[in-house]
Amino acid sequence: MIGMEIRSTNKLVHGVGINDATYNVYLYEQTDGRQIIVWRCPYYARWCHMLQRCYSDNWHERHPTYIGCSVCEEWLIFSNFKRWMEQQDWEGNQLDKDLLVEGNKEYNPDNCVFVTRMVNSFLTDRDNARGEYLIGVHFNKSTNKFQAQCRNPFTGKKEYLGRFDDPIQAHLVWKKRKHELACQLADSEHVTDERVAQALRTRYL
């Protein structure tokens, strides 16, 4: 048995969002007394996930970097976000809030853009696992040196850029290589939005 569900507009999504959809946002099958979702509105799914990142305590426990992020008042209403998303190149891509404006913590139509998974992963900067040193820098105890390393988005492999006595020097070498890769990415088939291309070219200067 196949049924449809319209989420109630009386209940706020993640405590803040208003679902004013005039259509069914979920399609589900009723099988052996269980409801199994077989389709969900992609606009609604992206909207919910955005709200979750900003307003879910459980999400913040697993992803503390999203603490302090928010959604603009306009986008707290689902139809407004959907109207914007329909005009974007969103299929297969991920919503980014801080590429166009580095450090931005508010999801809004002026600062957000959809990017490919490769671009999003490249910007995440997990190469160094952070720790106490500057990004892109790892201390190698066996050599007593600071090692610069950067993940190549095209090969998926980590590049080792040399060993240095000074962590700042190692970081600057990482930054230079990151800029080179960002420019290559901006000129590749993975970027079709000129705003994204320009942001990549200047991100690591």
Secondary structure as UniProt FT lines:
FT   STRAND          2..5
FT   TURN            9..10
FT   TURN            14..16
FT   STRAND          17..18
FT   STRAND          26..31
FT   TURN            32..33
FT   STRAND          34..40
FT   HELIX           42..55
FT   HELIX           57..62
FT   HELIX           64..66
FT   TURN            67..68
FT   STRAND          70..71
FT   HELIX           73..76
FT   HELIX           78..85
FT   TURN            86..87
FT   TURN            91..92
FT   STRAND          94..96
FT   TURN            102..103
FT   STRAND          106..107
FT   TURN            109..111
FT   STRAND          113..115
FT   HELIX           117..124
FT   TURN            127..128
FT   TURN            131..132
FT   TURN            135..136
FT   STRAND          137..140
FT   TURN            141..144
FT   STRAND          145..151
FT   TURN            153..155
FT   STRAND          158..164
FT   HELIX           167..186
FT   TURN            189..190
FT   HELIX           194..203
//
